[in-house]
């Protein structure tokens, strides 16, 4: 029985966040689940979501729209994608994690050293730029880039603290 338990714990540690931190910036607080220890992943398929995923200020709504549109990502062999990883994350007793919007990535950028994130990382946001691109945050400069949704970038998940 112990061997089975060890295997299960090892598997769940491999798919969970490295750590959870609470950060502040621009008058807002966020809890951040650092998922950068996993391989870089895609934003999702090339489904154009439109207005429901274009918010620069509501990452939770964007994430719900992305997951509703991309679903199981069947067009891309069912591979995990950024919004789905955050949407299905159960960590620290919370299940309301989501992919941060463009504005929330600014708060992450202000705190990336405290979060111990590598400045060379490019993080997905939940903000869609077009049918084929999504907004990313480059930590070195804080610049936003529109990147192909099927490219590979790092992921952090966020939630608003209670």
C-alpha positions as MATLAB code, in Angstrom:
seq = 'XXXXXXXXXXXXXXXXXXXXXXXXXXXXXXXXXXXXXXXXXXXXXXXXXXXXXXXXXXXXXXXXXXXXXXXXXXXXXXXXXXXXXXXXXXXXXXXXXXXXXXXXXXXXXXXXXXXXXXXXXXXXXXXXXXXXXXXXXXXXXXXXXXXXXXXXXXXXXXXXXX';
ca = [
       0.000    0.000    0.000;
       2.838    2.438    0.799;
       4.389    1.957   -2.642;
       1.126    2.857   -4.349;
       0.748    5.934   -2.175;
       4.285    7.076   -2.993;
       3.659    6.701   -6.730;
       0.422    8.699   -6.504;
       2.102   11.477   -4.515;
       5.024   11.585   -6.951;
       2.657   11.931   -9.903;
       0.604   14.692   -8.294;
       3.723   16.627   -7.304;
       4.909   16.472  -10.907;
       1.746   18.169  -12.157;
       1.254   20.755   -9.429;
       2.684   24.168   -8.773;
       6.164   24.649   -7.408;
       4.820   27.131   -4.864;
       1.981   29.510   -4.075;
       2.719   33.161   -3.280;
       0.598   36.223   -2.576;
       1.724   39.381   -4.342;
       0.548   42.987   -4.618;
       0.776   45.593   -7.326;
      -1.231   48.410   -8.826;
      -3.500   48.366   -5.755;
      -4.463   44.689   -6.228;
      -3.549   41.400   -4.566;
      -3.141   38.080   -6.335;
      -2.293   34.566   -5.273;
       0.065   33.022   -7.818;
       0.577   29.302   -8.436;
       3.952   28.912  -10.108;
       3.473   26.325  -12.868;
       6.758   27.168  -14.628;
       8.351   23.901  -13.491;
       6.239   22.043  -16.040;
       7.086   22.133  -19.720;
       6.065   25.205  -21.676;
       2.653   24.688  -23.275;
       0.351   26.230  -25.858;
      -2.364   28.800  -25.182;
      -4.839   26.568  -26.993;
      -5.907   25.801  -30.540;
      -6.668   28.345  -33.225;
     -10.333   28.754  -32.287;
     -11.194   32.436  -32.517;
     -12.995   33.223  -29.295;
     -13.473   36.941  -29.808;
     -14.929   39.366  -27.256;
     -15.407   36.824  -24.421;
     -11.596   36.319  -24.230;
     -10.340   39.809  -25.066;
     -10.632   41.356  -21.603;
      -7.453   43.010  -20.381;
      -8.866   43.096  -16.810;
     -10.880   39.881  -16.217;
      -8.712   36.784  -16.436;
     -11.353   34.540  -14.850;
     -13.915   35.366  -17.549;
     -11.307   34.976  -20.296;
     -10.300   31.573  -18.924;
     -13.897   30.335  -18.839;
     -14.379   31.454  -22.449;
     -11.157   29.806  -23.621;
     -11.983   26.484  -21.945;
     -15.531   26.577  -23.338;
     -14.224   27.170  -26.885;
     -11.143   24.932  -26.905;
     -12.623   22.173  -24.747;
     -10.529   19.012  -24.813;
      -8.178   20.523  -27.433;
      -9.041   17.651  -29.777;
      -7.575   19.507  -32.757;
      -4.203   19.280  -31.043;
      -4.256   15.671  -29.801;
      -5.904   16.647  -26.510;
      -2.685   18.205  -25.245;
      -2.886   20.367  -22.118;
      -3.155   24.090  -22.723;
      -2.639   27.104  -20.472;
      -6.252   28.009  -19.629;
      -7.244   24.381  -19.013;
      -4.266   23.809  -16.687;
      -5.342   26.779  -14.564;
      -9.073   26.053  -14.794;
      -8.632   22.492  -13.510;
      -5.992   23.272  -10.865;
      -6.885   22.294   -7.282;
      -4.148   23.627   -5.042;
      -3.853   25.035   -1.553;
      -7.480   24.188   -0.873;
      -8.645   26.349   -3.797;
     -10.157   25.374   -7.142;
     -10.835   28.876   -8.535;
      -7.501   29.368  -10.305;
      -7.419   30.970  -13.744;
      -4.973   32.181  -16.391;
      -4.098   35.826  -15.658;
      -5.314   38.555  -17.982;
      -3.022   41.156  -19.507;
      -3.395   43.556  -16.539;
      -2.676   40.788  -14.020;
       0.540   39.863  -15.831;
       1.688   43.430  -15.055;
       1.365   42.616  -11.331;
       3.301   39.380  -11.880;
       5.998   41.328  -13.731;
       6.321   43.801  -10.837;
       6.933   40.808   -8.539;
       8.763   38.331  -10.777;
      11.953   38.437   -8.678;
       9.978   37.851   -5.451;
       8.259   34.948   -7.228;
      11.691   33.662   -8.275;
      10.684   33.579  -11.947;
      13.413   33.677  -14.570;
      13.504   37.001  -16.389;
      13.934   35.134  -19.698;
      10.442   33.650  -19.410;
       7.506   34.600  -21.544;
       4.177   34.045  -19.759;
       0.798   33.439  -21.360;
      -2.035   35.778  -20.506;
      -5.681   34.863  -21.023;
      -6.169   37.890  -23.276;
      -6.764   36.901  -26.902;
      -5.128   39.153  -29.499;
      -6.680   37.574  -32.623;
      -7.948   34.258  -33.945;
      -4.397   32.926  -34.116;
      -2.577   34.957  -31.431;
      -2.731   35.640  -27.690;
      -1.019   38.254  -25.537;
       2.117   37.209  -23.652;
       4.265   39.025  -21.089;
       8.033   38.997  -21.496;
       9.439   39.243  -17.963;
      12.791   40.808  -18.882;
      11.351   44.018  -20.253;
       7.709   43.815  -19.172;
       6.681   44.148  -22.823;
       3.588   42.502  -24.248;
       3.884   40.387  -27.379;
       1.212   38.790  -29.517;
       2.309   35.182  -29.984;
       0.858   32.319  -32.011;
      -1.564   30.378  -29.786;
       0.171   27.111  -30.664;
       3.637   28.360  -29.643;
       5.056   27.240  -26.303;
       5.283   29.612  -23.321;
       5.328   29.336  -19.525;
       2.243   29.378  -17.325;
       1.361   30.758  -13.929;
      -2.149   30.498  -12.540;
      -3.733   33.137  -10.316;
      -6.714   33.684   -8.049;
      -7.953   36.606   -6.019;
      -7.269   36.075   -2.306;
     -10.312   35.838   -0.070;
];
